[in-house]
Amino acid sequence: MYQVFQTLPNVTLYGRLNASETLERISQAKVLINTSDFEGFPNVFLEAWSFGVPVVSLNVDPGGVIQENHLGVVCNGDLRKMISSLEQIDSMVFDPIRLQDYVMKNHSLEAASQQLAEILPGLVALKKEQSHNIRSSQGA
């Protein structure tokens, strides 16, 4: 696959970079390419979207967020589709603000804090109920 991407005139392969170099390259990129077979939710996707950079992913679309939120292109394992997408990337329209908004609304510290604040009361109530049930069953 490396050899295939080397032949594309609009693809630059950098190899392994440290964290600050990675962010610098991502911030200047037109697109982030992901060729992984499997991943959970790659932080590099969030890093790209936080700079307004779309993702072209060969296989990975965690929870369907790329397609659902128009954050890039998912190729479903089709290398030809990936190559075609990369060749046409300049004509594709991705709103950088939408990409950045997705990260802020779903993955920022504020968003995580809000989600925790919403579920915490229910978790506390559930724990109290479980403790009560255990005590009740032990006393019976």
C-alpha positions as CSV (number, residue, x, y, z in Angstrom):
1,M,0.0,0.0,0.0
2,Y,2.9,2.3,0.8
3,Q,4.1,2.0,-2.8
4,V,0.7,2.8,-4.2
5,F,0.4,6.0,-2.1
6,Q,4.0,7.0,-3.1
7,T,2.8,7.2,-6.7
8,L,0.1,9.8,-6.0
9,P,1.2,13.3,-6.8
10,N,-0.9,14.9,-4.1
11,V,0.1,12.5,-1.2
12,T,3.2,13.1,0.9
13,L,4.3,10.3,3.3
14,Y,6.3,11.4,6.3
15,G,6.8,8.2,8.3
16,R,7.0,8.3,12.1
17,L,6.8,11.8,13.6
18,N,6.8,13.1,17.2
19,A,3.6,14.6,18.6
20,S,4.4,18.3,17.9
21,E,5.6,17.5,14.3
22,T,2.4,15.4,13.8
23,L,0.1,18.3,14.8
24,E,2.1,20.7,12.7
25,R,1.7,18.4,9.6
26,I,-2.0,17.8,10.3
27,S,-2.7,21.5,10.6
28,Q,-1.3,22.1,7.1
29,A,-2.9,19.1,5.5
30,K,-5.8,19.0,3.0
31,V,-6.8,15.6,4.3
32,L,-5.7,12.9,6.9
33,I,-5.4,9.4,5.4
34,N,-6.1,6.4,7.6
35,T,-5.3,2.9,6.3
36,S,-5.8,1.0,9.5
37,D,-7.8,-2.2,9.4
38,F,-9.2,-1.8,12.9
39,E,-9.1,0.9,15.5
40,G,-11.3,2.1,18.4
41,F,-11.7,5.9,18.1
42,P,-8.4,7.2,16.8
43,N,-7.2,10.4,18.5
44,V,-5.6,11.4,15.2
45,F,-9.1,11.8,13.7
46,L,-10.0,14.3,16.5
47,E,-6.7,16.1,16.0
48,A,-7.4,16.4,12.2
49,W,-11.0,17.6,12.7
50,S,-9.9,20.1,15.3
51,F,-7.8,21.8,12.6
52,G,-10.7,21.5,10.1
53,V,-9.0,18.7,8.2
54,P,-11.3,15.9,6.8
55,V,-10.4,12.2,7.1
56,V,-10.2,9.7,4.3
57,S,-10.4,6.3,5.9
58,L,-9.9,3.0,4.2
59,N,-11.8,1.0,6.9
60,V,-12.3,2.8,10.1
61,D,-15.5,4.8,10.9
62,P,-15.9,4.8,14.6
63,G,-19.6,4.6,15.4
64,G,-20.3,5.8,11.9
65,V,-19.4,9.4,12.8
66,I,-17.5,10.2,9.7
67,Q,-20.3,9.4,7.3
68,E,-23.1,10.6,9.7
69,N,-21.4,14.0,10.3
70,H,-19.8,14.5,6.9
71,L,-16.3,14.5,8.4
72,G,-14.6,12.9,5.5
73,V,-14.8,9.8,3.3
74,V,-15.0,6.2,4.4
75,C,-13.9,3.7,1.7
76,N,-15.2,0.5,3.4
77,G,-12.0,-1.4,2.6
78,D,-12.0,-0.4,-1.1
79,L,-8.5,0.8,-2.0
80,R,-9.6,2.0,-5.4
81,K,-12.3,4.2,-3.8
82,M,-9.6,5.6,-1.5
83,I,-7.3,6.4,-4.4
84,S,-10.2,7.9,-6.3
85,S,-11.2,10.0,-3.3
86,L,-7.7,11.3,-2.9
87,E,-7.4,12.2,-6.5
88,Q,-10.7,14.1,-6.3
89,I,-10.1,15.7,-2.8
90,D,-9.6,19.2,-4.2
91,S,-13.1,19.1,-5.7
92,M,-14.8,17.7,-2.5
93,V,-16.3,20.2,-0.2
94,F,-15.8,19.8,3.6
95,D,-16.7,22.7,5.9
96,P,-13.7,23.1,8.3
97,I,-16.0,24.9,10.8
98,R,-18.4,21.9,10.9
99,L,-15.4,19.6,11.5
100,Q,-14.1,21.8,14.3
101,D,-17.7,22.1,15.8
102,Y,-18.0,18.3,15.8
103,V,-15.0,18.0,18.0
104,M,-16.1,20.9,20.3
105,K,-19.6,19.6,20.7
106,N,-18.7,16.0,21.2
107,H,-15.1,15.6,22.5
108,S,-14.1,18.8,24.3
109,L,-13.6,18.9,28.1
110,E,-16.8,20.9,28.3
111,A,-18.8,18.3,26.4
112,A,-17.4,15.5,28.5
113,S,-18.1,17.4,31.7
114,Q,-21.7,18.0,30.5
115,Q,-22.2,14.3,29.7
116,L,-20.8,13.3,33.1
117,A,-23.1,15.8,34.9
118,E,-26.1,14.3,33.0
119,I,-25.4,10.7,33.9
120,L,-23.9,11.0,37.3
121,P,-27.1,11.5,39.3
122,G,-28.6,8.3,37.7
123,L,-25.4,6.3,38.5
124,V,-25.5,7.5,42.1
125,A,-29.2,6.5,42.4
126,L,-28.5,3.1,40.8
127,K,-25.6,2.5,43.3
128,K,-27.9,3.4,46.2
129,E,-30.6,1.1,44.9
130,Q,-28.1,-1.8,44.5
131,S,-26.8,-1.2,48.0
132,H,-30.3,-1.2,49.4
133,N,-31.2,-4.4,47.6
134,I,-28.1,-6.2,48.9
135,R,-28.8,-5.1,52.5
136,S,-32.5,-6.2,52.1
137,S,-31.5,-9.6,50.7
138,Q,-29.0,-10.1,53.5
139,G,-31.6,-9.3,56.2
140,A,-34.3,-11.6,54.8
